[in-house]
Amino acid sequence: MRDDFLSGDWAANKPRLTADVDKLSKTIATKVSDSFEALNRAQFDAPWHRAWRKVRISGLR
């Protein structure tokens, strides 16, 4: 098991494995980035960040 990295199979499959790991890391980075953008949109759409109209309610009717 410890000598698996020295075998010919490892050398033959290394480019494919490297490409798969690169693709996985790009997918994870994209998902994390999309998640943070969604959190930022939700934060800036929060009611306490909105500018509300000032409404005067008179006591006399």
C-alpha positions in Angstrom: 0.0 0.0 0.0 2.8 2.4 0.9 4.5 1.8 -2.5 1.4 2.5 -4.6 2.8 5.9 -5.6 5.8 4.3 -7.1 3.9 2.0 -9.5 3.3 2.6 -13.2 -0.4 2.8 -12.7 0.0 5.9 -10.6 2.2 7.5 -13.2 -0.3 6.6 -16.0 -3.3 8.0 -14.1 -1.7 11.1 -12.6 -2.8 13.5 -15.3 -6.4 12.4 -15.1 -6.4 12.5 -11.3 -4.8 15.9 -11.4 -7.5 17.2 -13.8 -10.3 15.7 -11.6 -8.9 17.3 -8.5 -8.6 20.6 -10.3 -12.2 20.3 -11.5 -13.4 19.4 -8.0 -11.6 22.4 -6.5 -13.0 24.8 -9.0 -16.5 23.5 -8.4 -16.1 23.8 -4.7 -14.7 27.4 -5.1 -17.6 28.3 -7.3 -20.2 26.9 -4.8 -18.6 28.7 -1.9 -18.4 32.0 -3.9 -22.1 31.7 -4.9 -23.0 31.0 -1.3 -21.2 34.1 0.0 -22.8 36.2 -2.7 -26.3 34.9 -1.7 -25.5 35.7 1.9 -24.5 39.2 1.0 -27.6 39.7 -1.1 -29.7 38.5 1.8 -27.9 40.8 4.2 -28.3 43.9 2.1 -31.9 43.0 1.5 -32.6 42.8 5.2 -35.4 45.1 6.5 -33.1 46.9 9.0 -31.0 48.1 6.1 -33.9 49.6 4.2 -34.6 53.3 4.2 -38.2 53.6 5.5 -40.5 56.5 4.8 -41.2 58.7 7.8 -45.0 58.7 8.4 -46.5 61.2 10.8 -49.5 60.1 12.6 -51.4 63.0 14.2 -53.3 62.6 17.4 -56.3 64.5 16.2 -58.8 62.9 13.9 
